[in-house]
Amino acid sequence: MALDVLRRRRRTRRAEAPPAEDPEGQGALLESVEDPAPGPEERAAQTERARRIDLALQRLPEPQRRALLAFHVEGLNYQQISRRLDIPLGTVATWIARGRRCLAEALGE
């Protein structure tokens, strides 16, 4: 889902480079392990997708955007969102469902 990209962006970690000197001769082992980091094409695609998600989020009505981000990015449950926004639980569910549908349509998913 499109919001997974937002979550991943918050959790992205960079791999540390191996030490320049390898006194125990384990450098060959490290070189044989594939780098899990995305390549340039994948990074470019991720950046473009994140840009499209940001634009689609900006087009959502403010209440839907706030509810969606609270749920998918902040990790709040419907009850917590209901209390935070001081709205009924059913309204939270409706806003999140509508927001997801609008995002999916905007992203062609």
N, C-alpha and C positions, 0 to 999 in steps of 0.2 A: 504494500500500500504506500501511497505517497508520503504519509506521515512517518513511515519507517525511516525515510531519508533524514527527516528532521531529528529523530532520535539518534541515528547513527552519527550525524554531524556533531552532536553534543558529546558523544563517547569516543570520538576518533583519537587514537593514540599513535604516536610515531615510534617506529622501531629504532633502537639505538644501534649505532654502527659498532661492529666488533673492534676490539683493541688492535692497534697497529702491530704490536709484537705478540707472537704466539709461542711462548716458551715450551709448551707441551705438544706442539705440532698438531693441534686440532683445527687449524685453519681450513684444511681440505673438507672437513666435516661441515663446517659452517658454510662453505661455498657451495656444497651440494644441496643444502636446504633451500627450497624455493622461497623467494621473498613474498610474504603474504600481502604486501602493500599493493594497491592497484597501480597499474601501469598508466602512462600518460593519456591514452585513449579513454580508459575507464574513468580516470579522474576528470577528464573534460566532460564526459557524459554525465557523471555525478554532479558536476558543477552546473551544467545546463539543466538537469532535472531539478536541482535545488532552486535554481532561478525561477523555473516554471512553477514550482510549488509556492514559492514566495509570492509571485504575482497572483496565483490563484487564491491564496489565503487573503491577500489584500482586497480581492474582489468580494469576499464573503461579507455578509452583514456582521457588524461588530459582535453581537451576542453569539452568533454561531462560531466565529473565529475564537473568541475568548473561551467558550466551552470546549471546542476542539483542542486548542493548545493546552488547556488545563488537563484534559484527559490524556492526550497522546504525548505531550512533551513533559509536563510536570508530573504525570503519573497519578493524578488525583482520581478517585472513583466518583461515580455519579452523585452519591450522597455528599461528599466533600464539596463538589462543584455547586450543588444545590445550596449548601450553607454559605459558601463563599459569595455566590452571586445573588443570594437571597431570592431564589426562584423555586417553584415546585420541581420535584424530581422528574415528573413526566416532561416538563419543559426542557430540562437538561437532555433527556433522551432524544427528544424531538430535534433540538438544536444540533446535537452531535450527528444524528442520522442525516439531517438535511445538509449539514456542512460536509460530511463525507461524500454524499451524493453529488453535491456541487463540485467538490474537488475532483472526483472521479470523472465527471463530465468535462471539466475544464482541461484535464490532463489526457482525455481520450482513453480512459481505462474502463 
